[in-house]
Structure formats: structure tokens, C-alpha cells
Amino acid sequence: MKRAKRRLPNRNLLADRLQQALAGAQRQRGFVGVVAIDLDRFKLVNDSYGRGTGDAVLCRVAALVEQRLHSSDTVARTGGDEFVAIVRGLDHEGAFGSLIEDLRRAIAEPFEIDGIQLMVTASVGAAIFPRDAQDAQALLRSADLGVGRAKALGGNQWRFATGDVNAQLREQLELQSQLHNAVARDELRLFYQPVIDVASGCIVGAEALLRWAHPTRGLLLPADFIQLAERTGLIVPIGLWVLDAACGQLARWSKDGLGRLHLAVNVGGRQFHDDGFVRGVCDTLARHGVAAERLELEVSERHASHNDAAAIAALDELKRAGVTLALDDFGVGATSISALTRLPVDRIKLDRRLVNGLPDSSEERAIVSGLLGILRALGFTSVAEGVERPEQLDLLRELRCDQAQGFLLGRPVPPAQFEGLLH
């Protein structure tokens, strides 16, 4: 670890070395690769275990990157949990891709620091000179766009920013303007994915999933625009629209005699920090005459840090109002089991990456079995996400998981199709 502890180059030195690398590549008609690395949900490590552990994790990542590069390459730390590497002497683009995938896998390997078992992942963006950009700044922007693409797809993967960088930036600005008007133009839609009781196989609820019926690009998934909404603050008005549409749908299902289903709605971290969020939820429930416990608000593990006072205060207030609360994407982040008891949540949704390894991986089976046992003992309702194969459902039934959702059990569909499933 000695190598990881030395001071990494800063942004200025990184820019100088990238200019030198590009000049050399131009003379020799060679390639230069830029790798941008952004750790996923790293704030949870600092919040849960302290900055000392966080610093040790950063040293580990720096060492892993340096170990896989040549001495002529450069690794720089450009932000709190962000790194950039310059890779020289590439023979072909395929070799660059293999290097990045090896790096991504190495970062995602579980490890231990001071007796604490940890696992961190990274969203990695890549760019190659001269294919992706012709100058240093454009090359760095291109790699950053690749990071954005990787994060939009859920993280723990790497992506190139394909096409011309400036054209992509113009496209993002245009999309931002169109998204701003999407609510007013009635372009947003909710699709519904069934949630089943594992023991009986009956539909007991649904998750509302947002879609954008874009006038020229067709039906867009959240990965295409949610990050943009978060960055620009548009997630707040969009979130209010989603809540209103979901509660309206619950009211219609009750009127049509379709049972007392619960309906889950995803909530972003920025919404919890909006002063009017909790009041907006309560007003929306009252306006549609929907019982609070039928609405389930899902907050991802990275937004439910016990050290985020504003988020916890909002969750406590919603809990007192009777709203059902769920912790989403659990099992692959930094939230400890003991921290669960301090969060005012009712349901725990196991991340699909845990379910994906079932039943073939003995390690994943042991982890899921242990987690389900603990959740049961603590009185939480357990929900498995991403169930796609019959053998996965069979094992979840054997392990006494409460509820499940996934393509095996039903894909997200428009309201009319979902009502057909209920009938």
C-alpha cells in the first residue's frame, strides 16, 4: 500500500501530462486513453464508518488503478471520490476496454478495513484520442459523459461517451428544456409492475414506474432522464406529478373494487430536502381520499443515511402520518444491519444484484438467506427485486421471503393492462 499513500497529481499536473501525451500520440499517430472513475454512493462509507475508513478506501482504489497501469501513465485524484487516469501507448481500442473492465472488477471486489467488511463499486467513463475528441479538455469532458452514462444505468459499469462531445452537450441542453415542459404537455406516464406474495402467488401491490412519452424519441425510461431531473431540480415538480397520478390511480382502483393494493413510488434525495415535500404528500392523499398506508414511498439506500438529518426528519414525519416506507436497493451498499433499526422504514427491498446470483451462487444464497432471517427477526417485510427465473422464485419461497417482483412475475405495463392482471 505504500504506493497508494503518496500524493497523487492534481488537476493542473493532470492537464499538463495529458497535453504531453496527446503531443506524443500525434507525432507517432498513436492512441491515448482517458479513464474517469467516480465511486458509487461513497458518501455512505464516510457517513457510516467515518472519514478515516473513507480515506483508506480511497487509498485502496488509487493503489488498484496504479497497479494496472504502466509507469509512464498518470493517475490523478480530481475530487473527493473521483479519479482520472491517462493511459499511453495503446496498440488498439480493444486493449483499452479490457484494461477498464479489469479495473472495474478489481474495485468491486469485497475487502476488509479494520475488521469492517466493505464493497464499493465505481461508474467509469472512457474516451480515446483521436476517436472521441481532439484536445485535452474535450477528451476529459467525453470521459465525464461516459461516467454519466454508467451512473444512469445503475453504476458498477463503464461506458464510452459515443459521438461528438459538443453534440451530446447540445442534446442534453435540448432534452433539459423539453423535460421542463413535459408535465405541462401531459407527456409523463406511469407504468405498473406487480408485486406478489411469494407464498400464495397473489398480487398484493404494484410499483409505479415513470415513463416519458417524448414527442420525437418515443417512450423514454428513467435512465434516460432522471439524472438530468435530479441535477436541475426538475425532480421536485416531476415527483409531485408522480405522487398525484399514483394516488389518483389508487382511488380509481378502490372505486372499481380492485382490492386494497399498496402502491410504491420512488422518491429521490432532493425531494426529501424540499420544504414542502411532506405536506405535499399528505395533501395529495387527502385530495384523492386514499388511506396513507396504501401509499409506499421507496427511498434508495444511498438517500437514507442516518446522518442525513433532513431526510430522516422527513421520513419520521411521513411515518407519523401513516405512510408506508421502504428502503430500496438494500444489500450492496454501506448501510449496516444495526442502522436499519434506526431508520423509520417498514419494508426492505433486496437489490436485484443479490437476487441475480440465485440459486447458482452459494455465496449469494448464503447472503440472501442470512439477510432474510435478520429482516424477519427485526419485523421488516422483505421484498426481492429482479426475479426473472422460476428457480429464483422457488428458492425465495424456501427462504421465506415475503414478497417479490420482476420480469418473471410481470413487466411494467400501462394501467389498463395492469387492471387486466388483477381481474
N, C-alpha and C positions, 0 to 999 in steps of 0.2 A: 504493500500500500504506500510505500514511500513516494512513488511517482505521483500518486493522486494528490498528495498533500502539498506539492509545490504550487506556486501561484500560476494560474492559467493566464494566457494572454487576454487583454481586454479588447473592447470593440475597435479601438484605434489601431492596435497592433494586428488584429484580425484583418482589418481593411487593407493595411499595408501588405501583409503576406498574401492576401487574395489578389491584389494588384500584381505582385511579383509572379504568382502562379499563373495568372492569365497571360502576362507578357511572355513567360516561358512557353506556355502552350501555343500561343500564336506563332512564335518562332519555329516551333517543332511540329506545328499542326497536330497537336495532341488534345487530350481532354482534361478538364478539371471538374471535379465533383464537389458540391457543397451539400452538407447534411445539417439540417436544423432539427434539434431534439428538444421536445417540450414534455416534461414529465406529467403524467395524468394524475389529477387530484392530489398533487404533492402537498397542498396546504393541510390536508388531513393528517399527514405524518407529523408536521410541526405542531398542529393543534392537539393531537392525541398523545404524542410522546416527547414533545419539546424540541427546541432548536438544535440541541446537541445531537440527538438522533437524526434530525433532518440534515445537519451538516455531514454526518457520517454517511448518509445515503447519497448525498451529492458527491462526496469523495469517491464512493464506490462506482457511481456512474461515470465520473471523469476517468477513473482508472480503467474501466471496461472499454471506454472509447479509445483511450490512448493505446491500450494493449493490442487493439485490432488495426492500428494504423502504422505506417512507416515513420521513421524518424524525421523525414522531410515534410510530413503532413503537419497540420496545425489543429489543435483543439482549443477553443475559447469558451469561456462562460460569459454569456451575454445578458443574463437576467437571473432572477432568484433561482429558478429551476429550469433554465434554458441554456443549451449549449449549441455551438456551431463548430463543425469540422470541415476543413479544406482537405480534399484528397487529390493528390497529384499523381501523375504517371499512369493514368488509367489506359489500359490497352483497348478496352471496349466497354460499352454500356452494361452488358450482362454481368461483368465482374463487379461493377459498382452496385448493382442490385443485390448480388449475393452478399457483398460486404454489409450492406444496410440491413438485410434480413438477419444475418448473423448477429449484428449489433442489437437489433430489436429483441431477438430471442434471449440474448445474454442479459439484457436489462430486466426482462420479465421473469428471470429465474428467481424463485423464492430464496431468501437469505436470512441471516440472523445477525443482529447487532445488540450487544449487551444482554443477551438472553431473550430478546424480542424477535419473534418470527414476523418477517415482513415480506411484502411483494409489491413492487411498483412496476408500472408499465409506462411506455412513452409513445407519444404521437410524433412521427418522424416525417419530415418533408425533405425532398431531394431535388436537386437541379444540376444540370450538366452544361458546361460550356463546351462547344458553342451552340448546342441544340436549343437550350431553353432560354438563354439570354446572352448578350454580347459584352456586358460590362459588369463590374463588381456589384453595384447596388441593385441592378435588375436581377442578378443571379441570387442575391440574398433574399430579395422580395419573392422570387419564384419559389425558393425553398420554404419560405414562410407560408406561402399559399398552399404548398404541399402539406404542411403541418395542419393548416385549417381543414383541408380535405380529410386528413386522417382523423382529426378530432370529430368532425361531423359524422364520420362513420363509426364512432364509438371508441376511438383510441386504440392503443396497442397494435398499431399497424403503421405502414409507411406508404407514402404516395408522392408521385411527381405532380407538380403543377403543370399540366399539359397545356400547350398552346402559348400564344403570346401573352406575356405578363400584363402589359398595359391593356390589352383587350379584355383580360379577365377582370382587371380592376374596374374598367368601364362597365362591364357586365354586372359586377357586384353593386355599383352605384345605381345602375338602372333597376336592378332587382329590388334594392332598398326602397327606391321611390315607388315601385309597383306594390311592394308589401305594405307600405304606409297606407295605400288606398284599398287594400284587399278587403278589409272589414266593411267599409262604406259601399263597396261594389258587390257585396254578398258573394265573394269568391271562396270563402273558407267553408270547409265541410268537416263533419265528424263521422268517422267510421267506428264500428263497434266490434271488438273481439271478445268472444265468450270466455268466461271464467267458470270452470266446472268444479263441483265437489268430487274429489278423487275417489272416495269410497262408493258413491252412488252413481256418478257419471252425469248427474243433473246439472243444468246451467243455473248458477246461483248469482251471477253478476256479469259485468262486462267492463272492459277498459275502453274509454273514449280516446280515439287516436286522431290527431289533426291531419287534415289534408288541405292543400291549396289548389283549387281548380283554376290554374293560371290560364289566362285567355289565349296565349300562344304556345306555351310549353307543356300544356296538358296538366295532369294530376301530379302535383309535387308532394313528395314525402317530407317529413320534418327534417331529415338530414340535409335537405336542400335549402332550408331557410331558417330553422330555429336558431342556429348560432348567430345568424345575422340579426334576428329579432332580439336576442339577448344583448348583443353588443350595442345596439342602437336604442334600447329601451322600449322598442315596439312590443316586446313580450308582455308588457303590462296591459295595454288595451286588447291585445290578442287573447291574453289569459282571461280577461273579463268576458270576452265574447264566448270563449270555450265554456266557462262556467255557466253562462246564461243558456247556451244551447244545450248543455248536458242536463241542467236542471229542468229545462223545458221538456226534454226527451223523457226524463224520469216521470214528470207529471202526466205526459201522454200515455206512457206505458201503464201507469196506475189507472187512468181513466178507462183504458181499453181492457182492464182486467188481466194484465200480463204479470201478475205477481209482484212481490216486493224485492225486486232485484237491487243490489248495490251497484253503483256506477263509479268507476275510478277515473280520476282526472289527474294528469301530471301537472305539477307546479314547479316552476323554476325558482332558483335562489333569489333572483332580482324581484320577483313578486312578493316574497316574504319581507323585503325591505321597503316595500311601498306602504306608506302610512294608511292608505285606505283599503288595503287588501282584505283584512279580516272582516271589516264592516261590509265590504262589497260581497263577500261570500254569504254572510248572514242575510243581507238584504235580498240577494238573489234567491236563496232558499225560501224566504218568506213570500216573495213575489210570486213564485210558482207553487207555493203550498206543498213543498217537499220536506219530509222529515229529515233532519240533519244527519242522522246515522246512515241514511241511504246514499249520501254523497261521501265518496272516499277520495281524499286528496293524497296523491303519491308524491313524496319528496325523495330525491335520489340521495344515496349515502353521502355524496360529497357536499350536499347542501344542508345536511342535518348535523353538522359538527356541534358538539355540546358547548364549544367555545364561541359559537356564533350567537350572541345574546339576542339579536333582533329576530333571528329565525326561531330560536327556542321560545321566545316570548309569544310570537305569532302562533306557533304550534300549541302552546299551553292554552291560549285564548280560544283557538278553534276546538280543542279538546273539551273545554268547559262548555262550549256551545253545542256539543253533541256530535260534531263532525267526526267521521271515522278517518283515521290517519294511518298511512302505510309508508314503510321505509323501503324504497326501491333499490334494485341493483346490489343487494346485500351479499357479502361473502367474498368479494375480491378487492375491497378497499381496505382502509385502515381503521374502521370502526371496530372497537373491541367488544367482546361479549358483555363485559361489565358496563360499558357505555350504553348498551341497549336499555338497561333498566332505568337510566336517567332520561331517556327520550320518551315523550308522551305519545307513543305510537301503539296501534292495535295489531297491525299486520306487518309481517316481514316477507318481502318478495325476494326469493333466491335468484341471483343473477344467472342469466342464460348460459354464461360461460361455465358455471358449475354443472348445470344440467346437461350441457353438450357432451361432457365426458362420460355420461352414464349410458349403459351399465358397464361399458368396457373397461374403464379405468378404475382399478382397485383403490387408487388414491382418492379420486373424486368421489367414489362411492363411500369411502370412509369419512371424508369431509362432510358430505351431504347428510349421511346418517347421523354423525355427531351433532351437526347444526340443528337438524330437525328435532333430535332428542332434547337439546338445550332449549330451543324455542318452545317446545311443548311444555317443558318443566316451568318455564317462565310465564306461560299463559298467553303466548302470542299465537295468532293464526298464521300458518305458513302457506305461502303461495309459490309454486315453482313456475318460472317463466321459460319460454323457449322449448316446450315439449314438442318434439317432432316425430318421435318413433314410438310404436306400441310398447317396445321393451322398456323404454324410459318411463312410460306411464305405469307399467306393471311394477317396476322397482319402486317408484314413488308411492304406489299404493301399499307395497310391502313395508316401506319405511314409515308409513303413516303420515305422509304429507297431507295437509288439509285440502288445498285447492291447487289448480294448475291451469295454465293457458299456453297456447302455442299453435302452430300450424296443423298439428295432428288433430287438435280439438276444434279448430275453426280459425279461419283467417279474418282479418279486419274487413267488415262489409258495411255497406250503407244501411241506414235504419230499416228500410223495408225488408231487406234480406235477413237482417238480424231478427226481426219480428217473425219471419218465416221459421227460423230456427226454434224460437220459443214455442210457436204453435205446434 
